[in-house]
Amino acid sequence: MGIVKISDPLHESLRVASQALSRSINAQAEHWMRIGMLAELHPQLNHSEICQLLIRAEQEGGLDLTRLAGWAQAPKARANVKGGRA
């Protein structure tokens, strides 16, 4: 665990979002970091798909990037099969 320095405006945004969503400021920041990390790793996924990955990960014991990498490929593979490209 470490300290991450962020700008005052971003901290204020975190404070507002955390209160609105009943999370601590740290939990809100971690949520945004997970969403952003997964969005960068899997740009083909939309926000809803990323949230589904996070829920599935939680059901299966927590965030594991290796496992999530495999899951993120599954929707794309299914789309290719439906489109006749498999």
PDB file of N, CA, C and O in Angstrom:
ATOM      1  N   MET A   1       0.846  -1.170   0.000  1.00  0.00           N
ATOM      2  CA  MET A   1       0.000   0.000   0.000  1.00  0.00           C
ATOM      3  C   MET A   1       0.891   1.233   0.000  1.00  0.00           C
ATOM      4  O   MET A   1       1.968   1.241   0.596  1.00  0.00           O
ATOM      5  N   GLY A   2       0.431   2.257  -0.668  1.00  0.00           N
ATOM      6  CA  GLY A   2       1.218   3.468  -0.751  1.00  0.00           C
ATOM      7  C   GLY A   2       0.331   4.692  -0.802  1.00  0.00           C
ATOM      8  O   GLY A   2      -0.893   4.607  -0.701  1.00  0.00           O
ATOM      9  N   ILE A   3       0.973   5.820  -0.960  1.00  0.00           N
ATOM     10  CA  ILE A   3       0.259   7.082  -1.047  1.00  0.00           C
ATOM     11  C   ILE A   3       0.331   7.552  -2.491  1.00  0.00           C
ATOM     12  O   ILE A   3       1.398   7.562  -3.106  1.00  0.00           O
ATOM     13  N   VAL A   4      -0.810   7.936  -3.014  1.00  0.00           N
ATOM     14  CA  VAL A   4      -0.885   8.469  -4.370  1.00  0.00           C
ATOM     15  C   VAL A   4      -1.310   9.926  -4.262  1.00  0.00           C
ATOM     16  O   VAL A   4      -2.333  10.237  -3.652  1.00  0.00           O
ATOM     17  N   LYS A   5      -0.530  10.808  -4.848  1.00  0.00           N
ATOM     18  CA  LYS A   5      -0.871  12.229  -4.821  1.00  0.00           C
ATOM     19  C   LYS A   5      -1.720  12.537  -6.050  1.00  0.00           C
ATOM     20  O   LYS A   5      -1.373  12.177  -7.175  1.00  0.00           O
ATOM     21  N   ILE A   6      -2.834  13.209  -5.805  1.00  0.00           N
ATOM     22  CA  ILE A   6      -3.717  13.624  -6.891  1.00  0.00           C
ATOM     23  C   ILE A   6      -4.020  15.103  -6.747  1.00  0.00           C
ATOM     24  O   ILE A   6      -3.794  15.693  -5.690  1.00  0.00           O
ATOM     25  N   SER A   7      -4.529  15.692  -7.801  1.00  0.00           N
ATOM     26  CA  SER A   7      -4.840  17.124  -7.774  1.00  0.00           C
ATOM     27  C   SER A   7      -6.023  17.400  -6.849  1.00  0.00           C
ATOM     28  O   SER A   7      -6.839  16.521  -6.574  1.00  0.00           O
ATOM     29  N   ASP A   8      -6.091  18.624  -6.385  1.00  0.00           N
ATOM     30  CA  ASP A   8      -7.208  19.024  -5.527  1.00  0.00           C
ATOM     31  C   ASP A   8      -8.559  18.883  -6.244  1.00  0.00           C
ATOM     32  O   ASP A   8      -9.513  18.394  -5.638  1.00  0.00           O
ATOM     33  N   PRO A   9      -8.669  19.295  -7.515  1.00  0.00           N
ATOM     34  CA  PRO A   9      -9.965  19.128  -8.184  1.00  0.00           C
ATOM     35  C   PRO A   9     -10.391  17.652  -8.301  1.00  0.00           C
ATOM     36  O   PRO A   9     -11.571  17.336  -8.146  1.00  0.00           O
ATOM     37  N   LEU A  10      -9.441  16.761  -8.571  1.00  0.00           N
ATOM     38  CA  LEU A  10      -9.786  15.342  -8.652  1.00  0.00           C
ATOM     39  C   LEU A  10     -10.184  14.808  -7.281  1.00  0.00           C
ATOM     40  O   LEU A  10     -11.104  13.997  -7.171  1.00  0.00           O
ATOM     41  N   HIS A  11      -9.497  15.259  -6.241  1.00  0.00           N
ATOM     42  CA  HIS A  11      -9.854  14.833  -4.889  1.00  0.00           C
ATOM     43  C   HIS A  11     -11.273  15.289  -4.546  1.00  0.00           C
ATOM     44  O   HIS A  11     -12.035  14.543  -3.932  1.00  0.00           O
ATOM     45  N   GLU A  12     -11.622  16.502  -4.938  1.00  0.00           N
ATOM     46  CA  GLU A  12     -12.983  16.992  -4.686  1.00  0.00           C
ATOM     47  C   GLU A  12     -14.004  16.152  -5.452  1.00  0.00           C
ATOM     48  O   GLU A  12     -15.074  15.847  -4.923  1.00  0.00           O
ATOM     49  N   SER A  13     -13.688  15.778  -6.682  1.00  0.00           N
ATOM     50  CA  SER A  13     -14.585  14.900  -7.452  1.00  0.00           C
ATOM     51  C   SER A  13     -14.736  13.553  -6.760  1.00  0.00           C
ATOM     52  O   SER A  13     -15.835  13.003  -6.700  1.00  0.00           O
ATOM     53  N   LEU A  14     -13.644  13.026  -6.244  1.00  0.00           N
ATOM     54  CA  LEU A  14     -13.695  11.768  -5.490  1.00  0.00           C
ATOM     55  C   LEU A  14     -14.579  11.903  -4.260  1.00  0.00           C
ATOM     56  O   LEU A  14     -15.380  11.016  -3.964  1.00  0.00           O
ATOM     57  N   ARG A  15     -14.434  13.009  -3.547  1.00  0.00           N
ATOM     58  CA  ARG A  15     -15.217  13.229  -2.340  1.00  0.00           C
ATOM     59  C   ARG A  15     -16.713  13.253  -2.658  1.00  0.00           C
ATOM     60  O   ARG A  15     -17.514  12.620  -1.970  1.00  0.00           O
ATOM     61  N   VAL A  16     -17.076  13.984  -3.701  1.00  0.00           N
ATOM     62  CA  VAL A  16     -18.488  14.091  -4.092  1.00  0.00           C
ATOM     63  C   VAL A  16     -19.027  12.730  -4.535  1.00  0.00           C
ATOM     64  O   VAL A  16     -20.096  12.310  -4.092  1.00  0.00           O
ATOM     65  N   ALA A  17     -18.285  12.041  -5.410  1.00  0.00           N
ATOM     66  CA  ALA A  17     -18.731  10.731  -5.894  1.00  0.00           C
ATOM     67  C   ALA A  17     -18.823   9.719  -4.767  1.00  0.00           C
ATOM     68  O   ALA A  17     -19.756   8.917  -4.721  1.00  0.00           O
ATOM     69  N   SER A  18     -17.858   9.754  -3.858  1.00  0.00           N
ATOM     70  CA  SER A  18     -17.872   8.780  -2.764  1.00  0.00           C
ATOM     71  C   SER A  18     -19.075   8.991  -1.856  1.00  0.00           C
ATOM     72  O   SER A  18     -19.679   8.020  -1.400  1.00  0.00           O
ATOM     73  N   GLN A  19     -19.428  10.225  -1.589  1.00  0.00           N
ATOM     74  CA  GLN A  19     -20.609  10.494  -0.772  1.00  0.00           C
ATOM     75  C   GLN A  19     -21.880  10.072  -1.500  1.00  0.00           C
ATOM     76  O   GLN A  19     -22.773   9.472  -0.902  1.00  0.00           O
ATOM     77  N   ALA A  20     -21.958  10.384  -2.776  1.00  0.00           N
ATOM     78  CA  ALA A  20     -23.155  10.049  -3.547  1.00  0.00           C
ATOM     79  C   ALA A  20     -23.356   8.541  -3.671  1.00  0.00           C
ATOM     80  O   ALA A  20     -24.489   8.061  -3.717  1.00  0.00           O
ATOM     81  N   LEU A  21     -22.254   7.800  -3.724  1.00  0.00           N
ATOM     82  CA  LEU A  21     -22.326   6.353  -3.934  1.00  0.00           C
ATOM     83  C   LEU A  21     -22.073   5.552  -2.663  1.00  0.00           C
ATOM     84  O   LEU A  21     -21.885   4.337  -2.719  1.00  0.00           O
ATOM     85  N   SER A  22     -22.067   6.232  -1.514  1.00  0.00           N
ATOM     86  CA  SER A  22     -21.895   5.579  -0.206  1.00  0.00           C
ATOM     87  C   SER A  22     -20.620   4.738  -0.135  1.00  0.00           C
ATOM     88  O   SER A  22     -20.625   3.613   0.365  1.00  0.00           O
ATOM     89  N   ARG A  23     -19.532   5.311  -0.645  1.00  0.00           N
ATOM     90  CA  ARG A  23     -18.221   4.668  -0.569  1.00  0.00           C
ATOM     91  C   ARG A  23     -17.268   5.610   0.147  1.00  0.00           C
ATOM     92  O   ARG A  23     -17.497   6.818   0.213  1.00  0.00           O
ATOM     93  N   SER A  24     -16.200   5.043   0.680  1.00  0.00           N
ATOM     94  CA  SER A  24     -15.138   5.903   1.200  1.00  0.00           C
ATOM     95  C   SER A  24     -14.421   6.540   0.008  1.00  0.00           C
ATOM     96  O   SER A  24     -14.538   6.069  -1.123  1.00  0.00           O
ATOM     97  N   ILE A  25     -13.689   7.598   0.273  1.00  0.00           N
ATOM     98  CA  ILE A  25     -12.921   8.236  -0.806  1.00  0.00           C
ATOM     99  C   ILE A  25     -11.936   7.234  -1.393  1.00  0.00           C
ATOM    100  O   ILE A  25     -11.789   7.165  -2.614  1.00  0.00           O
ATOM    101  N   ASN A  26     -11.259   6.455  -0.550  1.00  0.00           N
ATOM    102  CA  ASN A  26     -10.310   5.458  -1.052  1.00  0.00           C
ATOM    103  C   ASN A  26     -11.013   4.388  -1.882  1.00  0.00           C
ATOM    104  O   ASN A  26     -10.490   3.980  -2.919  1.00  0.00           O
ATOM    105  N   ALA A  27     -12.183   3.927  -1.451  1.00  0.00           N
ATOM    106  CA  ALA A  27     -12.919   2.907  -2.210  1.00  0.00           C
ATOM    107  C   ALA A  27     -13.357   3.454  -3.564  1.00  0.00           C
ATOM    108  O   ALA A  27     -13.324   2.736  -4.564  1.00  0.00           O
ATOM    109  N   GLN A  28     -13.767   4.724  -3.602  1.00  0.00           N
ATOM    110  CA  GLN A  28     -14.174   5.332  -4.871  1.00  0.00           C
ATOM    111  C   GLN A  28     -12.977   5.451  -5.810  1.00  0.00           C
ATOM    112  O   GLN A  28     -13.089   5.160  -7.001  1.00  0.00           O
ATOM    113  N   ALA A  29     -11.834   5.876  -5.278  1.00  0.00           N
ATOM    114  CA  ALA A  29     -10.628   5.990  -6.099  1.00  0.00           C
ATOM    115  C   ALA A  29     -10.223   4.621  -6.635  1.00  0.00           C
ATOM    116  O   ALA A  29      -9.871   4.494  -7.808  1.00  0.00           O
ATOM    117  N   GLU A  30     -10.270   3.600  -5.790  1.00  0.00           N
ATOM    118  CA  GLU A  30      -9.923   2.252  -6.238  1.00  0.00           C
ATOM    119  C   GLU A  30     -10.887   1.767  -7.316  1.00  0.00           C
ATOM    120  O   GLU A  30     -10.468   1.131  -8.283  1.00  0.00           O
ATOM    121  N   HIS A  31     -12.165   2.061  -7.156  1.00  0.00           N
ATOM    122  CA  HIS A  31     -13.154   1.675  -8.171  1.00  0.00           C
ATOM    123  C   HIS A  31     -12.818   2.324  -9.516  1.00  0.00           C
ATOM    124  O   HIS A  31     -12.795   1.653 -10.547  1.00  0.00           O
ATOM    125  N   TRP A  32     -12.559   3.625  -9.497  1.00  0.00           N
ATOM    126  CA  TRP A  32     -12.222   4.318 -10.733  1.00  0.00           C
ATOM    127  C   TRP A  32     -10.928   3.771 -11.343  1.00  0.00           C
ATOM    128  O   TRP A  32     -10.814   3.672 -12.565  1.00  0.00           O
ATOM    129  N   MET A  33      -9.962   3.418 -10.506  1.00  0.00           N
ATOM    130  CA  MET A  33      -8.704   2.872 -11.025  1.00  0.00           C
ATOM    131  C   MET A  33      -8.929   1.509 -11.679  1.00  0.00           C
ATOM    132  O   MET A  33      -8.349   1.219 -12.726  1.00  0.00           O
ATOM    133  N   ARG A  34      -9.760   0.679 -11.071  1.00  0.00           N
ATOM    134  CA  ARG A  34     -10.060  -0.631 -11.671  1.00  0.00           C
ATOM    135  C   ARG A  34     -10.747  -0.461 -13.027  1.00  0.00           C
ATOM    136  O   ARG A  34     -10.376  -1.104 -14.009  1.00  0.00           O
ATOM    137  N   ILE A  35     -11.748   0.411 -13.064  1.00  0.00           N
ATOM    138  CA  ILE A  35     -12.467   0.653 -14.325  1.00  0.00           C
ATOM    139  C   ILE A  35     -11.485   1.161 -15.385  1.00  0.00           C
ATOM    140  O   ILE A  35     -11.476   0.671 -16.515  1.00  0.00           O
ATOM    141  N   GLY A  36     -10.673   2.131 -15.020  1.00  0.00           N
ATOM    142  CA  GLY A  36      -9.715   2.696 -15.971  1.00  0.00           C
ATOM    143  C   GLY A  36      -8.681   1.689 -16.433  1.00  0.00           C
ATOM    144  O   GLY A  36      -8.352   1.629 -17.618  1.00  0.00           O
ATOM    145  N   MET A  37      -8.162   0.893 -15.495  1.00  0.00           N
ATOM    146  CA  MET A  37      -7.164  -0.116 -15.841  1.00  0.00           C
ATOM    147  C   MET A  37      -7.756  -1.123 -16.833  1.00  0.00           C
ATOM    148  O   MET A  37      -7.131  -1.453 -17.841  1.00  0.00           O
ATOM    149  N   LEU A  38      -8.956  -1.601 -16.539  1.00  0.00           N
ATOM    150  CA  LEU A  38      -9.582  -2.584 -17.425  1.00  0.00           C
ATOM    151  C   LEU A  38      -9.962  -1.968 -18.769  1.00  0.00           C
ATOM    152  O   LEU A  38      -9.903  -2.641 -19.798  1.00  0.00           O
ATOM    153  N   ALA A  39     -10.351  -0.695 -18.766  1.00  0.00           N
ATOM    154  CA  ALA A  39     -10.666  -0.017 -20.029  1.00  0.00           C
ATOM    155  C   ALA A  39      -9.426   0.102 -20.912  1.00  0.00           C
ATOM    156  O   ALA A  39      -9.512  -0.029 -22.133  1.00  0.00           O
ATOM    157  N   GLU A  40      -8.276   0.350 -20.293  1.00  0.00           N
ATOM    158  CA  GLU A  40      -7.039   0.436 -21.070  1.00  0.00           C
ATOM    159  C   GLU A  40      -6.588  -0.938 -21.554  1.00  0.00           C
ATOM    160  O   GLU A  40      -6.088  -1.070 -22.671  1.00  0.00           O
ATOM    161  N   LEU A  41      -6.762  -1.958 -20.721  1.00  0.00           N
ATOM    162  CA  LEU A  41      -6.357  -3.308 -21.113  1.00  0.00           C
ATOM    163  C   LEU A  41      -7.282  -3.917 -22.163  1.00  0.00           C
ATOM    164  O   LEU A  41      -6.857  -4.727 -22.987  1.00  0.00           O
ATOM    165  N   HIS A  42      -8.553  -3.516 -22.123  1.00  0.00           N
ATOM    166  CA  HIS A  42      -9.565  -4.105 -23.009  1.00  0.00           C
ATOM    167  C   HIS A  42     -10.429  -3.010 -23.635  1.00  0.00           C
ATOM    168  O   HIS A  42     -11.597  -2.867 -23.273  1.00  0.00           O
ATOM    169  N   PRO A  43      -9.874  -2.241 -24.564  1.00  0.00           N
ATOM    170  CA  PRO A  43     -10.614  -1.110 -25.132  1.00  0.00           C
ATOM    171  C   PRO A  43     -11.859  -1.524 -25.918  1.00  0.00           C
ATOM    172  O   PRO A  43     -12.703  -0.682 -26.222  1.00  0.00           O
ATOM    173  N   GLN A  44     -11.979  -2.799 -26.245  1.00  0.00           N
ATOM    174  CA  GLN A  44     -13.155  -3.259 -26.975  1.00  0.00           C
ATOM    175  C   GLN A  44     -14.384  -3.387 -26.078  1.00  0.00           C
ATOM    176  O   GLN A  44     -15.501  -3.520 -26.577  1.00  0.00           O
ATOM    177  N   LEU A  45     -14.189  -3.349 -24.761  1.00  0.00           N
ATOM    178  CA  LEU A  45     -15.304  -3.497 -23.820  1.00  0.00           C
ATOM    179  C   LEU A  45     -15.884  -2.139 -23.451  1.00  0.00           C
ATOM    180  O   LEU A  45     -15.158  -1.153 -23.329  1.00  0.00           O
ATOM    181  N   ASN A  46     -17.205  -2.100 -23.276  1.00  0.00           N
ATOM    182  CA  ASN A  46     -17.835  -0.872 -22.810  1.00  0.00           C
ATOM    183  C   ASN A  46     -17.921  -0.898 -21.282  1.00  0.00           C
ATOM    184  O   ASN A  46     -17.561  -1.892 -20.651  1.00  0.00           O
ATOM    185  N   HIS A  47     -18.390   0.178 -20.707  1.00  0.00           N
ATOM    186  CA  HIS A  47     -18.442   0.300 -19.248  1.00  0.00           C
ATOM    187  C   HIS A  47     -19.279  -0.811 -18.625  1.00  0.00           C
ATOM    188  O   HIS A  47     -18.890  -1.376 -17.603  1.00  0.00           O
ATOM    189  N   SER A  48     -20.398  -1.124 -19.213  1.00  0.00           N
ATOM    190  CA  SER A  48     -21.259  -2.179 -18.678  1.00  0.00           C
ATOM    191  C   SER A  48     -20.546  -3.530 -18.670  1.00  0.00           C
ATOM    192  O   SER A  48     -20.657  -4.283 -17.702  1.00  0.00           O
ATOM    193  N   GLU A  49     -19.824  -3.837 -19.729  1.00  0.00           N
ATOM    194  CA  GLU A  49     -19.087  -5.106 -19.794  1.00  0.00           C
ATOM    195  C   GLU A  49     -17.961  -5.151 -18.760  1.00  0.00           C
ATOM    196  O   GLU A  49     -17.694  -6.196 -18.167  1.00  0.00           O
ATOM    197  N   ILE A  50     -17.309  -4.017 -18.553  1.00  0.00           N
ATOM    198  CA  ILE A  50     -16.256  -3.959 -17.541  1.00  0.00           C
ATOM    199  C   ILE A  50     -16.855  -4.185 -16.151  1.00  0.00           C
ATOM    200  O   ILE A  50     -16.287  -4.919 -15.343  1.00  0.00           O
ATOM    201  N   CYS A  51     -17.982  -3.567 -15.875  1.00  0.00           N
ATOM    202  CA  CYS A  51     -18.642  -3.775 -14.575  1.00  0.00           C
ATOM    203  C   CYS A  51     -19.047  -5.233 -14.400  1.00  0.00           C
ATOM    204  O   CYS A  51     -18.935  -5.778 -13.301  1.00  0.00           O
ATOM    205  N   GLN A  52     -19.515  -5.868 -15.463  1.00  0.00           N
ATOM    206  CA  GLN A  52     -19.861  -7.288 -15.386  1.00  0.00           C
ATOM    207  C   GLN A  52     -18.630  -8.127 -15.067  1.00  0.00           C
ATOM    208  O   GLN A  52     -18.717  -9.087 -14.300  1.00  0.00           O
ATOM    209  N   LEU A  53     -17.478  -7.772 -15.652  1.00  0.00           N
ATOM    210  CA  LEU A  53     -16.234  -8.484 -15.342  1.00  0.00           C
ATOM    211  C   LEU A  53     -15.867  -8.328 -13.869  1.00  0.00           C
ATOM    212  O   LEU A  53     -15.452  -9.290 -13.222  1.00  0.00           O
ATOM    213  N   LEU A  54     -16.020  -7.123 -13.344  1.00  0.00           N
ATOM    214  CA  LEU A  54     -15.693  -6.887 -11.938  1.00  0.00           C
ATOM    215  C   LEU A  54     -16.620  -7.675 -11.014  1.00  0.00           C
ATOM    216  O   LEU A  54     -16.173  -8.214 -10.002  1.00  0.00           O
ATOM    217  N   ILE A  55     -17.892  -7.742 -11.351  1.00  0.00           N
ATOM    218  CA  ILE A  55     -18.836  -8.515 -10.535  1.00  0.00           C
ATOM    219  C   ILE A  55     -18.485  -9.993 -10.586  1.00  0.00           C
ATOM    220  O   ILE A  55     -18.464 -10.670  -9.558  1.00  0.00           O
ATOM    221  N   ARG A  56     -18.211 -10.488 -11.779  1.00  0.00           N
ATOM    222  CA  ARG A  56     -17.837 -11.901 -11.918  1.00  0.00           C
ATOM    223  C   ARG A  56     -16.551 -12.199 -11.140  1.00  0.00           C
ATOM    224  O   ARG A  56     -16.443 -13.233 -10.480  1.00  0.00           O
ATOM    225  N   ALA A  57     -15.591 -11.296 -11.222  1.00  0.00           N
ATOM    226  CA  ALA A  57     -14.334 -11.485 -10.491  1.00  0.00           C
ATOM    227  C   ALA A  57     -14.591 -11.564  -8.996  1.00  0.00           C
ATOM    228  O   ALA A  57     -14.013 -12.403  -8.306  1.00  0.00           O
ATOM    229  N   GLU A  58     -15.451 -10.699  -8.497  1.00  0.00           N
ATOM    230  CA  GLU A  58     -15.760 -10.712  -7.066  1.00  0.00           C
ATOM    231  C   GLU A  58     -16.424 -12.028  -6.666  1.00  0.00           C
ATOM    232  O   GLU A  58     -16.121 -12.582  -5.609  1.00  0.00           O
ATOM    233  N   GLN A  59     -17.319 -12.522  -7.498  1.00  0.00           N
ATOM    234  CA  GLN A  59     -17.993 -13.793  -7.222  1.00  0.00           C
ATOM    235  C   GLN A  59     -17.011 -14.961  -7.200  1.00  0.00           C
ATOM    236  O   GLN A  59     -17.248 -15.972  -6.539  1.00  0.00           O
ATOM    237  N   GLU A  60     -15.903 -14.809  -7.934  1.00  0.00           N
ATOM    238  CA  GLU A  60     -14.935 -15.895  -8.049  1.00  0.00           C
ATOM    239  C   GLU A  60     -13.678 -15.665  -7.215  1.00  0.00           C
ATOM    240  O   GLU A  60     -12.644 -16.285  -7.463  1.00  0.00           O
ATOM    241  N   GLY A  61     -13.765 -14.778  -6.232  1.00  0.00           N
ATOM    242  CA  GLY A  61     -12.663 -14.646  -5.291  1.00  0.00           C
ATOM    243  C   GLY A  61     -11.853 -13.372  -5.371  1.00  0.00           C
ATOM    244  O   GLY A  61     -10.875 -13.232  -4.638  1.00  0.00           O
ATOM    245  N   GLY A  62     -12.213 -12.449  -6.218  1.00  0.00           N
ATOM    246  CA  GLY A  62     -11.500 -11.177  -6.270  1.00  0.00           C
ATOM    247  C   GLY A  62     -10.845 -10.922  -7.618  1.00  0.00           C
ATOM    248  O   GLY A  62     -10.801 -11.799  -8.482  1.00  0.00           O
ATOM    249  N   LEU A  63     -10.344  -9.722  -7.780  1.00  0.00           N
ATOM    250  CA  LEU A  63      -9.758  -9.283  -9.043  1.00  0.00           C
ATOM    251  C   LEU A  63      -8.434  -9.995  -9.299  1.00  0.00           C
ATOM    252  O   LEU A  63      -7.489  -9.861  -8.522  1.00  0.00           O
ATOM    253  N   ASP A  64      -8.370 -10.743 -10.380  1.00  0.00           N
ATOM    254  CA  ASP A  64      -7.164 -11.445 -10.823  1.00  0.00           C
ATOM    255  C   ASP A  64      -6.992 -11.097 -12.300  1.00  0.00           C
ATOM    256  O   ASP A  64      -7.759 -11.565 -13.142  1.00  0.00           O
ATOM    257  N   LEU A  65      -5.991 -10.281 -12.615  1.00  0.00           N
ATOM    258  CA  LEU A  65      -5.844  -9.786 -13.989  1.00  0.00           C
ATOM    259  C   LEU A  65      -5.647 -10.894 -15.006  1.00  0.00           C
ATOM    260  O   LEU A  65      -6.126 -10.780 -16.134  1.00  0.00           O
ATOM    261  N   THR A  66      -4.959 -11.959 -14.640  1.00  0.00           N
ATOM    262  CA  THR A  66      -4.751 -13.067 -15.577  1.00  0.00           C
ATOM    263  C   THR A  66      -6.089 -13.707 -15.947  1.00  0.00           C
ATOM    264  O   THR A  66      -6.361 -13.964 -17.120  1.00  0.00           O
ATOM    265  N   ARG A  67      -6.913 -13.959 -14.942  1.00  0.00           N
ATOM    266  CA  ARG A  67      -8.223 -14.563 -15.198  1.00  0.00           C
ATOM    267  C   ARG A  67      -9.126 -13.603 -15.978  1.00  0.00           C
ATOM    268  O   ARG A  67      -9.824 -14.020 -16.902  1.00  0.00           O
ATOM    269  N   LEU A  68      -9.112 -12.312 -15.605  1.00  0.00           N
ATOM    270  CA  LEU A  68      -9.936 -11.337 -16.302  1.00  0.00           C
ATOM    271  C   LEU A  68      -9.522 -11.187 -17.764  1.00  0.00           C
ATOM    272  O   LEU A  68     -10.365 -10.934 -18.624  1.00  0.00           O
ATOM    273  N   ALA A  69      -8.251 -11.339 -18.042  1.00  0.00           N
ATOM    274  CA  ALA A  69      -7.792 -11.242 -19.430  1.00  0.00           C
ATOM    275  C   ALA A  69      -8.464 -12.314 -20.282  1.00  0.00           C
ATOM    276  O   ALA A  69      -8.865 -12.048 -21.415  1.00  0.00           O
ATOM    277  N   GLY A  70      -8.585 -13.502 -19.750  1.00  0.00           N
ATOM    278  CA  GLY A  70      -9.256 -14.577 -20.468  1.00  0.00           C
ATOM    279  C   GLY A  70     -10.742 -14.323 -20.619  1.00  0.00           C
ATOM    280  O   GLY A  70     -11.316 -14.588 -21.676  1.00  0.00           O
ATOM    281  N   TRP A  71     -11.375 -13.807 -19.561  1.00  0.00           N
ATOM    282  CA  TRP A  71     -12.812 -13.523 -19.622  1.00  0.00           C
ATOM    283  C   TRP A  71     -13.108 -12.435 -20.638  1.00  0.00           C
ATOM    284  O   TRP A  71     -14.116 -12.504 -21.342  1.00  0.00           O
ATOM    285  N   ALA A  72     -12.259 -11.448 -20.723  1.00  0.00           N
ATOM    286  CA  ALA A  72     -12.505 -10.320 -21.617  1.00  0.00           C
ATOM    287  C   ALA A  72     -12.476 -10.763 -23.071  1.00  0.00           C
ATOM    288  O   ALA A  72     -13.103 -10.125 -23.917  1.00  0.00           O
ATOM    289  N   GLN A  73     -11.771 -11.828 -23.378  1.00  0.00           N
ATOM    290  CA  GLN A  73     -11.727 -12.323 -24.742  1.00  0.00           C
ATOM    291  C   GLN A  73     -13.005 -13.076 -25.110  1.00  0.00           C
ATOM    292  O   GLN A  73     -13.354 -13.156 -26.287  1.00  0.00           O
ATOM    293  N   ALA A  74     -13.696 -13.621 -24.129  1.00  0.00           N
ATOM    294  CA  ALA A  74     -14.883 -14.434 -24.391  1.00  0.00           C
ATOM    295  C   ALA A  74     -15.972 -13.672 -25.134  1.00  0.00           C
ATOM    296  O   ALA A  74     -16.483 -14.210 -26.116  1.00  0.00           O
ATOM    297  N   PRO A  75     -16.375 -12.440 -24.737  1.00  0.00           N
ATOM    298  CA  PRO A  75     -17.428 -11.747 -25.489  1.00  0.00           C
ATOM    299  C   PRO A  75     -17.042 -11.502 -26.939  1.00  0.00           C
ATOM    300  O   PRO A  75     -17.887 -11.600 -27.829  1.00  0.00           O
ATOM    301  N   LYS A  76     -15.777 -11.185 -27.187  1.00  0.00           N
ATOM    302  CA  LYS A  76     -15.315 -10.942 -28.551  1.00  0.00           C
ATOM    303  C   LYS A  76     -15.377 -12.232 -29.363  1.00  0.00           C
ATOM    304  O   LYS A  76     -15.795 -12.215 -30.520  1.00  0.00           O
ATOM    305  N   ALA A  77     -14.969 -13.338 -28.770  1.00  0.00           N
ATOM    306  CA  ALA A  77     -15.006 -14.623 -29.466  1.00  0.00           C
ATOM    307  C   ALA A  77     -16.442 -15.016 -29.789  1.00  0.00           C
ATOM    308  O   ALA A  77     -16.716 -15.519 -30.879  1.00  0.00           O
ATOM    309  N   ARG A  78     -17.370 -14.789 -28.841  1.00  0.00           N
ATOM    310  CA  ARG A  78     -18.777 -15.109 -29.088  1.00  0.00           C
ATOM    311  C   ARG A  78     -19.321 -14.258 -30.216  1.00  0.00           C
ATOM    312  O   ARG A  78     -20.089 -14.751 -31.042  1.00  0.00           O
ATOM    313  N   ALA A  79     -18.941 -12.985 -30.271  1.00  0.00           N
ATOM    314  CA  ALA A  79     -19.418 -12.105 -31.335  1.00  0.00           C
ATOM    315  C   ALA A  79     -18.919 -12.594 -32.690  1.00  0.00           C
ATOM    316  O   ALA A  79     -19.651 -12.543 -33.678  1.00  0.00           O
ATOM    317  N   ASN A  80     -17.679 -13.066 -32.739  1.00  0.00           N
ATOM    318  CA  ASN A  80     -17.140 -13.571 -33.995  1.00  0.00           C
ATOM    319  C   ASN A  80     -17.883 -14.821 -34.448  1.00  0.00           C
ATOM    320  O   ASN A  80     -18.111 -14.999 -35.644  1.00  0.00           O
ATOM    321  N   VAL A  81     -18.262 -15.685 -33.521  1.00  0.00           N
ATOM    322  CA  VAL A  81     -19.012 -16.893 -33.864  1.00  0.00           C
ATOM    323  C   VAL A  81     -20.378 -16.504 -34.411  1.00  0.00           C
ATOM    324  O   VAL A  81     -20.809 -17.042 -35.431  1.00  0.00           O
ATOM    325  N   LYS A  82     -21.064 -15.579 -33.750  1.00  0.00           N
ATOM    326  CA  LYS A  82     -22.379 -15.135 -34.210  1.00  0.00           C
ATOM    327  C   LYS A  82     -22.297 -14.488 -35.576  1.00  0.00           C
ATOM    328  O   LYS A  82     -23.223 -14.608 -36.379  1.00  0.00           O
ATOM    329  N   GLY A  83     -21.203 -13.805 -35.846  1.00  0.00           N
ATOM    330  CA  GLY A  83     -21.030 -13.124 -37.120  1.00  0.00           C
ATOM    331  C   GLY A  83     -20.506 -14.050 -38.212  1.00  0.00           C
ATOM    332  O   GLY A  83     -20.302 -13.608 -39.343  1.00  0.00           O
ATOM    333  N   GLY A  84     -20.283 -15.326 -37.896  1.00  0.00           N
ATOM    334  CA  GLY A  84     -19.811 -16.276 -38.873  1.00  0.00           C
ATOM    335  C   GLY A  84     -18.335 -16.199 -39.170  1.00  0.00           C
ATOM    336  O   GLY A  84     -17.888 -16.676 -40.213  1.00  0.00           O
ATOM    337  N   ARG A  85     -17.555 -15.597 -38.259  1.00  0.00           N
ATOM    338  CA  ARG A  85     -16.132 -15.424 -38.528  1.00  0.00           C
ATOM    339  C   ARG A  85     -15.276 -16.414 -37.757  1.00  0.00           C
ATOM    340  O   ARG A  85     -14.050 -16.344 -37.844  1.00  0.00           O
ATOM    341  N   ALA A  86     -15.869 -17.329 -37.010  1.00  0.00           N
ATOM    342  CA  ALA A  86     -15.059 -18.253 -36.213  1.00  0.00           C
ATOM    343  C   ALA A  86     -14.607 -19.443 -37.019  1.00  0.00           C
ATOM    344  O   ALA A  86     -13.915 -20.317 -36.496  1.00  0.00           O
TER     345      ALA A  86
END
